[in-house]
Amino acid sequence: MTDRHPGTQHLLGLFEYAHLPAHLQEISIPLRATALDMTEVLQDGPELTTGLRKLLEAKDCFVRQAVIDHRTTTAPTPEPAPNLATTECAAFKPMIHDDPNICFDCGLTRDAHEGVFTL
């Protein structure tokens, strides 16, 4: 492609994908192929440059979405924290030997057990 306009060569270089992980390469490869196909059938000019730039912008959007998809499908789902405020306990039973302000049955503080919450 050295016989092409420097702007065309520059834009085609931005369609490289070897540095990307495999799951992103599969997004980039068809768009690079389209860019190369267009340079095979069209001459250099402002519309080719604009088309390549817009195709590059689209490729970047598709790759970003693939990154987002990959993060959301591979990230472990955290276990929800237990809601101690809804733990049912008939009556406050102090932990005599450890902390008399903590309920032996549910682990709530005396104030939380009695419905008094302080920040």
VEXLO-914505 format. One record per atom (N, C-alpha, C): residue number from 1; residue in three letters; chain; z, x, y. Coordinates in steps of 0.1 Angstrom, whole numbers. Atoms other than C-alpha are relative to their C-alpha. Example, Ala and Ser with C-alpha at 12.3 -4.5 7.8 and 13.67 -1.06 7.14 Angstrom:
NODE pos code unit    zz    xx    yy
NODE   1  ala    A     0     9   -12
NODE   1  ala    A    78   123   -45
NODE   1  ala    A     0     9    12
NODE   2  ser    A     0    -9   -11
NODE   2  ser    A    71   137   -11
NODE   2  ser    A     8    -8    11
This chain:
NODE pos code unit    zz    xx    yy
NODE   1  met    A     0     8   -12
NODE   1  met    A     0     0     0
NODE   1  met    A     0     9    13
NODE   2  thr    A     0    -9   -12
NODE   2  thr    A    -3    30    24
NODE   2  thr    A   -12    -3     9
NODE   3  asp    A    12     3    -9
NODE   3  asp    A   -36    16    37
NODE   3  asp    A     3   -12     9
NODE   4  arg    A    -4    12    -7
NODE   4  arg    A   -17   -14    52
NODE   4  arg    A     6     4    14
NODE   5  his    A    -7    -2   -13
NODE   5  his    A    -3   -18    87
NODE   5  his    A    14     4    -2
NODE   6  pro    A   -14    -4     2
NODE   6  pro    A    31    -2    91
NODE   6  pro    A    10   -11     0
NODE   7  gly    A    -9    12     0
NODE   7  gly    A    47   -36    98
NODE   7  gly    A     0    -7   -14
NODE   8  thr    A     2     6    14
NODE   8  thr    A    33   -49    65
NODE   8  thr    A     7     8   -10
NODE   9  gln    A    -7    -9    10
NODE   9  gln    A    45   -19    46
NODE   9  gln    A    15    -1     1
NODE  10  his    A   -14     1    -2
NODE  10  his    A    79   -22    62
NODE  10  his    A     6   -12    -7
NODE  11  leu    A    -5    12     6
NODE  11  leu    A    83   -58    52
NODE  11  leu    A    -1     0   -15
NODE  12  leu    A     1    -1    14
NODE  12  leu    A    71   -52    17
NODE  12  leu    A    11     8    -6
NODE  13  gly    A   -11    -8     5
NODE  13  gly    A    97   -25    13
NODE  13  gly    A    13    -8    -1
NODE  14  leu    A   -12     8     0
NODE  14  leu    A   124   -51    20
NODE  14  leu    A     1    -9   -11
NODE  15  phe    A     0     8    12
NODE  15  phe    A   114   -70   -11
NODE  15  phe    A     4     8   -12
NODE  16  glu    A    -5    -8    12
NODE  16  glu    A   126   -42   -34
NODE  16  glu    A    12    -6    -6
NODE  17  tyr    A   -11     7     7
NODE  17  tyr    A   151   -54   -60
NODE  17  tyr    A     7     9   -10
NODE  18  ala    A    -6    -9    10
NODE  18  ala    A   160   -24   -82
NODE  18  ala    A    15     2     2
NODE  19  his    A   -14    -3    -4
NODE  19  his    A   193   -19   -64
NODE  19  his    A     9   -13    -3
NODE  20  leu    A    -8    12     2
NODE  20  leu    A   204   -55   -72
NODE  20  leu    A     5    -2   -14
NODE  21  pro    A    -4     3    14
NODE  21  pro    A   224   -67  -102
NODE  21  pro    A   -10    -9    -6
NODE  22  ala    A    10     8     8
NODE  22  ala    A   203   -85  -129
NODE  22  ala    A    -1   -14     5
NODE  23  his    A     1    14    -3
NODE  23  his    A   213  -120  -119
NODE  23  his    A    -6    -2    14
NODE  24  leu    A     6     1   -13
NODE  24  leu    A   201  -113   -83
NODE  24  leu    A   -15     4    -1
NODE  25  gln    A    14    -5     2
NODE  25  gln    A   169   -95   -95
NODE  25  gln    A    -9   -12    -4
NODE  26  glu    A     8    11     4
NODE  26  glu    A   158  -127  -112
NODE  26  glu    A    -4   -10    11
NODE  27  ile    A     3     8   -12
NODE  27  ile    A   159  -144   -78
NODE  27  ile    A   -11     7     8
NODE  28  ser    A     9    -8    -9
NODE  28  ser    A   141  -116   -60
NODE  28  ser    A   -14     3    -5
NODE  29  ile    A    13    -4     6
NODE  29  ile    A   113  -108   -84
NODE  29  ile    A   -11    -9     3
NODE  30  pro    A    12     9    -3
NODE  30  pro    A    92  -139   -79
NODE  30  pro    A    -4     0    14
NODE  31  leu    A     3     0   -14
NODE  31  leu    A    95  -137   -42
NODE  31  leu    A    -7    13     4
NODE  32  arg    A     7   -13    -2
NODE  32  arg    A    84  -100   -42
NODE  32  arg    A   -15    -2    -5
NODE  33  ala    A    14     2     6
NODE  33  ala    A    54  -111   -64
NODE  33  ala    A    -8    -8    10
NODE  34  thr    A     7     9   -10
NODE  34  thr    A    45  -138   -38
NODE  34  thr    A    -4     9    12
NODE  35  ala    A     3    -9   -12
NODE  35  ala    A    47  -112   -10
NODE  35  ala    A   -12     9    -4
NODE  36  leu    A    11    -9     4
NODE  36  leu    A    24   -88   -29
NODE  36  leu    A   -13    -8    -2
NODE  37  asp    A    12     8     1
NODE  37  asp    A     0  -116   -38
NODE  37  asp    A    -6    -3    13
NODE  38  met    A     5     3   -13
NODE  38  met    A    -3  -126    -2
NODE  38  met    A    -7    12     7
NODE  39  thr    A     7   -12    -6
NODE  39  thr    A   -11   -90     8
NODE  39  thr    A   -13     4    -7
NODE  40  glu    A    13    -2     8
NODE  40  glu    A   -38   -89   -19
NODE  40  glu    A   -11    -8     6
NODE  41  val    A    11     9    -4
NODE  41  val    A   -57  -119    -5
NODE  41  val    A    -1    -1    16
NODE  42  leu    A     1     1   -15
NODE  42  leu    A   -49  -117    33
NODE  42  leu    A     0    14     7
NODE  43  gln    A     1   -12    -8
NODE  43  gln    A   -57   -91    59
NODE  43  gln    A    13     1     9
NODE  44  asp    A   -12    -2   -10
NODE  44  asp    A   -30   -76    82
NODE  44  asp    A    -3    -8    12
NODE  45  gly    A     1     8   -12
NODE  45  gly    A   -23   -97   112
NODE  45  gly    A    13    -6     3
NODE  46  pro    A   -12     5    -4
NODE  46  pro    A     4  -114   131
NODE  46  pro    A     5   -12    -9
NODE  47  glu    A    -4    11     8
NODE  47  glu    A     4  -145   108
NODE  47  glu    A     5     5   -14
NODE  48  leu    A    -4    -6    13
NODE  48  leu    A     7  -123    76
NODE  48  leu    A    14     5     2
NODE  49  thr    A   -13    -5    -3
NODE  49  thr    A    36  -105    92
NODE  49  thr    A    11   -11     2
NODE  50  thr    A    -9    11    -1
NODE  50  thr    A    53  -137   102
NODE  50  thr    A     3    -7   -13
NODE  51  gly    A    -2     6    13
NODE  51  gly    A    48  -152    68
NODE  51  gly    A     8     9    -9
NODE  52  leu    A    -8    -9     8
NODE  52  leu    A    62  -121    51
NODE  52  leu    A    15     0     5
NODE  53  arg    A   -13     0    -5
NODE  53  arg    A    92  -122    74
NODE  53  arg    A     7   -13    -4
NODE  54  lys    A    -6    13     4
NODE  54  lys    A    99  -159    67
NODE  54  lys    A     3     0   -15
NODE  55  leu    A    -3    -1    14
NODE  55  leu    A    95  -153    30
NODE  55  leu    A    12     9    -3
NODE  56  leu    A   -12    -9     2
NODE  56  leu    A   120  -124    33
NODE  56  leu    A    13    -8     4
NODE  57  glu    A   -12     8    -4
NODE  57  glu    A   144  -147    52
NODE  57  glu    A     4   -10   -11
NODE  58  ala    A    -2     9    11
NODE  58  ala    A   140  -173    24
NODE  58  ala    A     6     7   -12
NODE  59  lys    A    -6    -7    12
NODE  59  lys    A   146  -147    -3
NODE  59  lys    A    14     4     3
NODE  60  asp    A   -13    -4    -3
NODE  60  asp    A   177  -135    15
NODE  60  asp    A    10   -12    -1
NODE  61  cys    A    -8    12     2
NODE  61  cys    A   190  -171    16
NODE  61  cys    A     2    -3   -15
NODE  62  phe    A    -1     3    14
NODE  62  phe    A   183  -176   -21
NODE  62  phe    A     9    10    -7
NODE  63  val    A    -9   -11     6
NODE  63  val    A   200  -143   -30
NODE  63  val    A    15    -3     4
NODE  64  arg    A   -14     3    -4
NODE  64  arg    A   231  -153    -9
NODE  64  arg    A     5   -12    -8
NODE  65  gln    A    -5    11     8
NODE  65  gln    A   233  -186   -27
NODE  65  gln    A     3     4   -14
NODE  66  ala    A    -3    -5    14
NODE  66  ala    A   231  -169   -60
NODE  66  ala    A    13     8     0
NODE  67  val    A   -12    -7    -1
NODE  67  val    A   259  -146   -49
NODE  67  val    A    12   -10     0
NODE  68  ile    A   -11    10    -1
NODE  68  ile    A   280  -177   -40
NODE  68  ile    A     1    -7   -13
NODE  69  asp    A    -1     6    13
NODE  69  asp    A   271  -194   -73
NODE  69  asp    A     7     9   -10
NODE  70  his    A    -6   -10     9
NODE  70  his    A   281  -163   -92
NODE  70  his    A    15     1     2
NODE  71  arg    A   -14    -1    -3
NODE  71  arg    A   314  -161   -75
NODE  71  arg    A     8   -12    -4
NODE  72  thr    A    -7    12     4
NODE  72  thr    A   323  -197   -81
NODE  72  thr    A     0    -3   -15
NODE  73  thr    A     0     2    14
NODE  73  thr    A   313  -197  -117
NODE  73  thr    A     7    11    -8
NODE  74  thr    A    -7   -11     8
NODE  74  thr    A   329  -164  -127
NODE  74  thr    A    14     2     5
NODE  75  ala    A   -14    -2    -5
NODE  75  ala    A   361  -166  -106
NODE  75  ala    A     9    -8    -9
NODE  76  pro    A   -10     8     8
NODE  76  pro    A   391  -176  -127
NODE  76  pro    A     6   -11     9
NODE  77  thr    A    -7    11    -7
NODE  77  thr    A   406  -209  -117
NODE  77  thr    A    15     2    -1
NODE  78  pro    A   -15    -2     1
NODE  78  pro    A   442  -204  -107
NODE  78  pro    A     7   -12    -5
NODE  79  glu    A    -8    11     5
NODE  79  glu    A   468  -225  -124
NODE  79  glu    A     7    -6    12
NODE  80  pro    A    -7     6   -12
NODE  80  pro    A   483  -250   -99
NODE  80  pro    A    15     4    -1
NODE  81  ala    A   -14    -3     0
NODE  81  ala    A   518  -241   -89
NODE  81  ala    A     8   -13    -3
NODE  82  pro    A    -8    13     3
NODE  82  pro    A   545  -265  -102
NODE  82  pro    A     6    -5    13
NODE  83  asn    A    -6     6   -12
NODE  83  asn    A   557  -289   -75
NODE  83  asn    A    14    -3    -4
NODE  84  leu    A   -14     1     3
NODE  84  leu    A   594  -284   -77
NODE  84  leu    A     6   -12     7
NODE  85  ala    A    -6    12    -7
NODE  85  ala    A   600  -312   -52
NODE  85  ala    A    -1   -12    -8
NODE  86  thr    A     2    12     8
NODE  86  thr    A   588  -337   -78
NODE  86  thr    A     7     1   -13
NODE  87  thr    A    -7    -1    12
NODE  87  thr    A   609  -323  -106
NODE  87  thr    A    11   -10    -1
NODE  88  glu    A   -10    10     1
NODE  88  glu    A   631  -350  -118
NODE  88  glu    A    13     6    -7
NODE  89  cys    A   -13    -5     4
NODE  89  cys    A   667  -341  -122
NODE  89  cys    A    11   -11     3
NODE  90  ala    A   -10    11    -2
NODE  90  ala    A   695  -367  -126
NODE  90  ala    A    10     3    11
NODE  91  ala    A   -10    -4   -10
NODE  91  ala    A   721  -348  -106
NODE  91  ala    A     1    15     1
NODE  92  phe    A     0   -15    -3
NODE  92  phe    A   726  -314   -90
NODE  92  phe    A    11     6    -9
NODE  93  lys    A   -10    -7     8
NODE  93  lys    A   743  -291  -115
NODE  93  lys    A     0    15     4
NODE  94  pro    A     0   -13    -5
NODE  94  pro    A   752  -258   -99
NODE  94  pro    A     0    11   -11
NODE  95  met    A    -1   -11     9
NODE  95  met    A   746  -225  -117
NODE  95  met    A    12     8     4
NODE  96  ile    A   -13    -5    -3
NODE  96  ile    A   782  -215  -117
NODE  96  ile    A     0    15     1
NODE  97  his    A    -1   -15     0
NODE  97  his    A   778  -178  -126
NODE  97  his    A   -10     7     8
NODE  98  asp    A    10    -7    -7
NODE  98  asp    A   746  -170  -108
NODE  98  asp    A     0    -4    15
NODE  99  asp    A     0     5   -14
NODE  99  asp    A   741  -190   -76
NODE  99  asp    A     4   -15     0
NODE 100  pro    A    -5    14     0
NODE 100  pro    A   761  -222   -70
NODE 100  pro    A    -9    -9     8
NODE 101  asn    A     9     9    -8
NODE 101  asn    A   734  -234   -46
NODE 101  asn    A   -13    -3    -6
NODE 102  ile    A    12     2     8
NODE 102  ile    A   707  -235   -73
NODE 102  ile    A     4   -10   -11
NODE 103  cys    A    -3     9    11
NODE 103  cys    A   705  -264   -97
NODE 103  cys    A    -4     6   -14
NODE 104  phe    A     2    -5    13
NODE 104  phe    A   708  -254  -133
NODE 104  phe    A   -11    -6    -7
NODE 105  asp    A    11     8     7
NODE 105  asp    A   684  -281  -146
NODE 105  asp    A   -14     2     6
NODE 106  cys    A    14     0    -6
NODE 106  cys    A   655  -280  -121
NODE 106  cys    A    -3    12     8
NODE 107  gly    A     3   -12    -8
NODE 107  gly    A   659  -248  -101
NODE 107  gly    A    -1    -2    15
NODE 108  leu    A     1     3   -15
NODE 108  leu    A   659  -265   -67
NODE 108  leu    A    13     4     6
NODE 109  thr    A   -13    -3    -8
NODE 109  thr    A   684  -255   -40
NODE 109  thr    A     7   -13     1
NODE 110  arg    A    -9    11    -2
NODE 110  arg    A   713  -278   -33
NODE 110  arg    A    -7    -9    11
NODE 111  asp    A     6     8   -11
NODE 111  asp    A   696  -289     0
NODE 111  asp    A   -13    -7    -4
NODE 112  ala    A    13     6     5
NODE 112  ala    A   662  -295   -16
NODE 112  ala    A     3   -12   -10
NODE 113  his    A    -4    10    10
NODE 113  his    A   679  -315   -44
NODE 113  his    A     5   -12     7
NODE 114  glu    A    -5    12    -7
NODE 114  glu    A   696  -337   -18
NODE 114  glu    A   -10    -5    10
NODE 115  gly    A    10     5    -9
NODE 115  gly    A   664  -341     2
NODE 115  gly    A     1     6    14
NODE 116  val    A    -1    -7   -12
NODE 116  val    A   673  -318    30
NODE 116  val    A    -9    12     0
NODE 117  phe    A    10   -12     0
NODE 117  phe    A   644  -294    38
NODE 117  phe    A     1     7    13
NODE 118  thr    A     0    -8   -12
NODE 118  thr    A   647  -266    62
NODE 118  thr    A   -12    10     0
NODE 119  leu    A    11   -10     0
NODE 119  leu    A   619  -242    73
NODE 119  leu    A     6    13     4
